[in-house]
Amino acid sequence: MRSRKDKIINLITFTKTKNELRDSVKTPVRRETMAEKKSIGQSEHYQAAATDLRPEIKFVIWTLEYNNESVLEFEGKMYNIIRTFEPNDKETEVICSGMVNKAVT
């Protein structure tokens, strides 16, 4: 059952293919799922900054839905998945940092 807090996100993996010039090209593969959007906590923000990471957004998804994707799309913006955490055996928190000047087509 969906909650009012649920948002649609796309989890993205990449496959390597060859273009017409036989160059290796990374092709994104999107998979839509539902997630609960959460804020980054103050202590989490400062801990990440100590390791030069810039967490911006966090989502909670069902553990069975997450397949070690490296990129997430939310409301047209791309995010690198910088860390995951499983607070229990059913949910996974996905902590993300915004991608700058990166386009995924």
C-alpha positions as CSV (number, residue, x, y, z in Angstrom):
1,M,0.0,0.0,0.0
2,R,1.4,3.4,-1.0
3,S,1.8,6.2,1.5
4,R,1.4,9.9,1.0
5,K,5.2,10.2,1.7
6,D,6.1,7.8,-1.2
7,K,7.8,9.3,-4.2
8,I,8.7,7.9,-7.6
9,I,12.4,7.4,-8.2
10,N,14.4,5.7,-10.9
11,L,17.2,3.5,-9.9
12,I,19.8,3.4,-12.7
13,T,22.4,0.9,-13.7
14,F,24.6,1.0,-16.8
15,T,25.3,-1.6,-19.4
16,K,28.3,-1.4,-21.8
17,T,27.5,-1.5,-25.5
18,K,29.2,-0.6,-28.7
19,N,28.1,2.2,-30.9
20,E,28.2,2.3,-34.7
21,L,31.9,3.2,-34.6
22,R,32.6,0.2,-32.3
23,D,33.4,2.5,-29.4
24,S,32.4,1.3,-25.9
25,V,29.4,3.3,-24.6
26,K,27.6,3.1,-21.2
27,T,23.9,2.9,-21.7
28,P,21.6,3.7,-18.7
29,V,18.9,1.2,-17.6
30,R,16.2,2.8,-15.5
31,R,14.0,1.0,-13.1
32,E,11.1,2.8,-11.5
33,T,10.2,2.2,-7.8
34,M,8.6,3.9,-4.9
35,A,10.6,5.4,-2.0
36,E,10.1,7.6,1.0
37,K,12.1,10.8,0.9
38,K,14.0,11.7,4.1
39,S,16.2,14.6,5.2
40,I,19.9,14.2,5.8
41,G,20.5,14.5,9.5
42,Q,22.9,17.1,10.9
43,S,25.4,14.5,12.3
44,E,25.3,12.5,9.1
45,H,26.0,15.6,7.1
46,Y,29.1,16.5,9.2
47,Q,30.4,13.0,9.3
48,A,30.2,12.8,5.5
49,A,31.8,16.2,5.1
50,A,34.8,14.9,7.0
51,T,35.3,12.3,4.2
52,D,34.7,14.9,1.5
53,L,31.2,13.6,0.6
54,R,28.2,15.9,0.2
55,P,25.0,14.1,1.0
56,E,22.0,16.0,-0.2
57,I,19.0,13.6,0.0
58,K,18.1,10.2,1.4
59,F,15.4,7.7,0.4
60,V,14.1,4.6,2.2
61,I,13.2,1.8,-0.2
62,W,12.4,-1.9,0.3
63,T,15.7,-3.9,0.5
64,L,14.4,-6.3,-2.1
65,E,14.0,-3.3,-4.6
66,Y,17.7,-2.3,-4.3
67,N,20.2,-4.1,-6.6
68,N,23.4,-2.1,-5.9
69,E,22.5,0.7,-8.4
70,S,25.0,3.5,-8.5
71,V,22.8,6.4,-9.7
72,L,19.3,7.5,-8.8
73,E,17.0,10.0,-10.5
74,F,14.4,12.0,-8.7
75,E,12.2,14.8,-10.1
76,G,14.5,15.1,-13.2
77,K,17.7,15.4,-11.1
78,M,20.5,12.8,-11.1
79,Y,22.2,11.7,-7.9
80,N,25.1,9.5,-7.2
81,I,24.4,6.9,-4.5
82,I,27.2,7.5,-2.1
83,R,26.2,5.1,0.7
84,T,23.5,2.7,1.8
85,F,22.4,1.5,5.2
86,E,20.0,-1.2,6.2
87,P,18.3,-0.2,9.5
88,N,16.4,-3.5,9.5
89,D,16.0,-6.5,7.2
90,K,13.2,-4.9,5.1
91,E,14.4,-1.4,4.4
92,T,17.5,0.2,2.9
93,E,18.4,3.8,3.3
94,V,20.0,5.2,0.1
95,I,22.1,8.4,0.7
96,C,22.7,10.5,-2.4
97,S,24.8,13.4,-3.6
98,G,23.8,15.5,-6.6
99,M,25.6,15.0,-9.9
100,V,27.1,18.2,-11.3
101,N,27.1,18.7,-15.1
102,K,26.4,15.0,-15.7
103,A,23.7,13.9,-18.1
104,V,22.3,10.4,-18.3
105,T,20.4,9.8,-21.4
